[in-house]
């Protein structure tokens, strides 16, 4: 896929507090799959406060899915609902998940990165796994969407 033909729209700002407050609104996904990518922020030369982003797939990362309760921190005493490994293009899928609140935990080079999501399959529409990005950006796991601009 030509990355120049897509426009990235990030749905989450850094910060666990913000994530907890707006998880239902911003971190709702229609599918329990996506692409795991590393985002490198590159400043544009000669243009103040401007940058571009380079996306690199993260392959062979272990991803785990845990049920999320509002009053319990991620993954303490919780059983893994599903586990998978990202493919060469960063793609992954959790099978057999039921609607609800989850933690997605990506283990990348021995470090866990956590993201709270709300899985709501009834709003699926035209959603595709390849359009849902789990971005490792500035040492934080964030949810983003790809939007094709024609």
N, C-alpha and C positions, 0 to 999 in steps of 0.2 A: 504494500500500500504506500502511496506517495504521501509522506507526512506534510508536504507543502500544500496539499489540497484540502487539508482539514483545519478546522479552527477549534482550538481547545478552550473549553469553558470550565474552569475549576469550580466545583460546587462546595468546597470546604476551605476554610481559612485555618491556618495553624492555630493550635491551642486545644487542649483537652477540655477546658471549661466551656468553650464555645461549642465543641463537639457534643458534650453532654446536654447542653441546653437545646440544641437544634437538631439532634439526631433524627427525630421523626421526620422533620421537614427536608433536610439537606441530604441525609444519607439513606434515603429510600431507594432500593433497587428492585427491579422487576424480575431479575434473573440472579441465580447464585453462581455466576461465572463472570469472567472478565479477563483482562490482561494486566499482568504485573509488570510495571515499567519503572526505570530509574529516570528521574528528570534532572538534567543538568542545566542550571540557569547560566546563560552566557551573556555578559554585557555587550551591547553594540558599541563598536568603536566610533567615537566622534559624536555620539548622541547621548546626551545626559539622561539618566534615569530610564533608559530603555534597554531591553534585553530580549533575547530569544531563548527558546527552550529546546534542548536536544533530548529526545526520548530514546532510551535503550531498553530492549526487553530484558527482564530478569528471568533467566532459565534455571531450572533445577532447584527452585526454592520450595520449601515445604510450606504449605498453607493449611491451616486448621480452622475449623468452624466450631464455635462454642455458643450455647444458648446464653443470652444476656438478661440479667435481672437488674432492675434499676438500682437496687441497694447493694449489689455485690460487685467489687472490682473485677476486672477481667481475669477470668479463668481460674480463680481460687476455688479449688474443690469441685470444679465443673468438669464433666466428662466431655471428651471431644465428640461432636456430632458427626463430623466428616473430616477427612484429611485427603489431600491431593498434592501433586507436585506440578509446578509450572513447566510448560513445554518450551521448546526452543524460541518460540515467539512470545513467551511470557504468558500464554493462554492457560487458563485453568477452569475447572468446573467442579462444584460441589453437587453431588447427586443426592436425591431423596430428601432434600430439606423441605420442611413445612413452613408456611408463613409464620413470621414472628421476628423477634429481636435477637440479634446475634453479635458476636465478636468475630471478626476475621483477623487471624494472627498469621503473619508472614514471617517465616524464619529465613533470614538472608544472611549468609556468612556467619551463622552462629548467634545472631541477634534477633530478638522478636520485635516486630512492629505491629501494633494493634489498631484496629479501626472498628468502631461500633456501626452497625448497619441495621436497617429495618427491611426485611424481605417481604414484599407485597406483590405477589405474582398476578393479581387480578388487573393490574395496570400495565400489563406487558406490551400491548400494542405492537409496534414495529421494532421493539428493542432487540439488539443483537449483543452477544457476548463480546464481540470485538469492539463495541462502542463504549463499554464500561471499563474505565481504566482505574486501577489501583496504583497510584503514583507514590513512589518513594522520593520525596522532595524535601531537601534540607533536613534529613534525618527524621521525617515524619511521614506516616502513611496517610494518604488522602484519596478521596473519591473524586473522579472527574469523568466527563463525558466527551466523546468525540462527536462533533457536528460537521457534516459534510456541507461545504459551501460550493454551490454550482455557479 
